[in-house]
Amino acid sequence: MSQSLIDFFYVVASVLFIFGLKMLQRANTARRGNMISAVGMLIALVATLFNANIISFQWILIGVAIGTVIGVVSSFAVKMTAMPEMVAIFNAFGGLASLLVGWAEYQANPSLNLLASTSVYFAVIIGGITTTGSIIAWLKLAETISGKPFVFPGQKIFNAGVLLATLGLGFLFVMEPAQNYTPFLVLVGLSLALGVLVVIPIGGADMPVVVSLLNSYSGLAACAAGFIILNDVLIVAGALVGASGIILTNTMCKGMNRSLANVLFSGFGSVAKASSGYKGEANPINAEDTYLILEMAKSVVIVPGYGMAVAQAQHVVRELAGLLEENGCEVRFAIHPVAGRMPGHMNVLLAESNVPYEQLVEPQDVNPSMETVDVSIVIGANDVVNPAAREDKTSPLFGMPIIDVDRARTCIVLKRSLGAGFAGVDNPLFFKPNTRMLFGDAKATVAALVSQFKAT
């Protein structure tokens, strides 16, 4: 196949990537958009295999076989609750791949021109940060290590010193790559160390933002790798991932009313908890009494959180919503931008259970009318409904936009206990006079409510 024909297929693949990414904006077209993007990637891969510079397909076929096995096993073995961890570890592999591409190109041809050496530098630095940063994020999300920020005196100064060292060594490498193999190896080590240093001071509650940012980094690293091997489609795909990741990260930061710098450098969660002063007595309720409240309700807002994912309750929640609608009730699902532990976590769960996209609303759409809502139901969410963000200036959450579930006529919270959320901040919502605590496993509790509706 001629190079011009290969380039033509690269253009086709790039167009499919753009259309697929556009379709991911809506739940009812997301699956089709994902398939279109997959077709684009298939076209790009097949076109690349016709490149005349490929000497042997042996290692390519081995890689395809290994990747296929990992992909198939992961698709069946990984639970929906573990999706954030899987996204994080896939980001790590993407960053590592870009780092190794840069290293391999330098190893094969130490006398790089300025463009090639600069591309290798960025692929190694961004790829290394993405690799170890994503591994730390994965460990925090999986709760293998503590989700609390790890900070030490002079940490910011130390991190700045490491960053300056990478810039200085990078300048030496880019100017004379053939003469600076040892500085290059030090660069690789510093990039891996910097990934750890950047992520360990970030609290678990900010992991959705971190995952989004690292996803952007993996795209930028891939883009740099594309410049190294002069592959147009890799440059385009990497740029798309990098740009979309940055946009998503910015959207999530706005959803928390915080800057990206604050997320990365504030050590959120390491401050003392002002919530220890909250006093009151929670008002428990059982499934039978909850049914009586819901049976009379004309408007209900359901706020899902990570607890719903852990209980795998999304399907029975969808069933309850359908029964409420049959009873003449208006049902909406309020989704906070950082609900769950990865970007769009709740949207994915609700889409899986076929919740109509039209029923999903954002906080700014539902908060102005929350006083007119008969019942708000919080299923496993905590930090995104914590009124301390609105009322307590000493709270770490203060200033973060929340879903004002406490302003509904009745708020029913489904939780196993009165424990704090992933941010480690206690929630005064549990002690509000209009709040009722429905304790227990979310799936079993909602199933009990469904049974009550079906029995009447």
C-alpha positions, 0 to 999 in steps of 0.5 A: 500500500502506498504512503498516500493511501495510508495517509488517506486512511489516517484522515478517515480514522481521525474524522471517525475519532472526532465524530465518535468523541462528539457523540460521547456527549449524550448518553443516547449516542455514547455507545454508538460514538464508542463504536465509531471511534473503535472502527476508526482505531481499527482502520488506523491500526490496519493502515499502519500494518501496511507501512513498508518500514515494518520488518517483522510482524512477529512481535506485533502479533504477540502484542495483539494476542496479549492485549486481546486476552487482557481486554477480554478478561477485563471486560468480564472480570472487572466490576462496575465499582472497579471501573475508576481503578481500571481507567487509572491503570489503563492511563498508566499503561498509556503513559508507559507506552509513550515513554518506551516509544521515546526511549526506543527511538533514542536508543536506535538513533542517538543523533536526533534532530531538534524536533525529534529530541524535543518530542522524545523529551516530552514523551518521556517526561509526560509519559513517566509522570502519567505512569507512576501518577496513575499507579498511585491514583489506582492504589488510592481508588482501590484503597490499597493505600490510604486515600488521605493526602501524604504531605511532608514539610517543604514538599512543594519546594522539593517538588519544584526542585525536581521539576527544575532538574527535569527542565535543566537536564531536558535542555542538555539532552535536547541540545546534544542528545548523542552526548547525554545518555546518562542525563537521559536515564536520570530524566526517566527516573525523575519523571517517574518520581515526579508522578508519585510526588504530584499525586500522593499529596492529593486526597481521595475525594479529588481522585476523579479530577486526578484521573481526568487530568492523567487521562489528558496527560496520557493523550499528550504523551501519545501525541509526543510519541506521534511526532517521534515516529511521524505518525499523523493519526497518533498525533491527532488521537493524542491531541484529541485525548489531551484536549478533551481531558483538559476540558473535562478536568476544568469542568470538574474543577468548576463543579467543585468551585476550585482551581486546578492548582488548588486540587493539585497543591492544597493537600485537601483532606489533610486539614483538621475536620471542623465537622467534629462539632456537629451535634444532633440525633439522626432520625431513622426510618424503615422501608414501610414508612419510607414507602408511605412517604414516596407513595404520596410524593408528586416529585422525587429527586434521586441523587446517586453516589458511590454507595449505589455503585458498591451495592450494584443497586442501579437496576433496582433504583431504575425499577423504583423510579419506574414505579414512582412514575406509574404512580403519577410522580415526576422523577429526576436524577441529579448528577453532581460532576464529581459524584463517584470516583471517576468522571461520569461514573454515575452517568455510566451506571444509570445508562447501564440500567437504561435510565432515560437521558432526559431524567438526568439533571445537573445541580444548577438545574434542580437546586433552584426548585428544590424547595418544591420537591416532595422527596429527595433520595440520596443513595450512597452519596455523601460529599456532594450533598454535604450542607457544610459546603454551604453553611460551615466556613471552616469545613474543607468542603466550604464553597463547593457547589452541592445538590441542595437535597436538605431543602426538599420537603423530606430528605431520605438518605440511604446509607449503611452508617453515619460515617464520613464520605470519601473526603473524610468530612462528616455530614450534618445532613444526617441530623437535619430535622427533615432528614430520615436515615434509611440504614442498610444495603442500598440494593436490599433497601430499594428492593424492599421499597419496590416490593412495597409498591408492587404489593399494593 
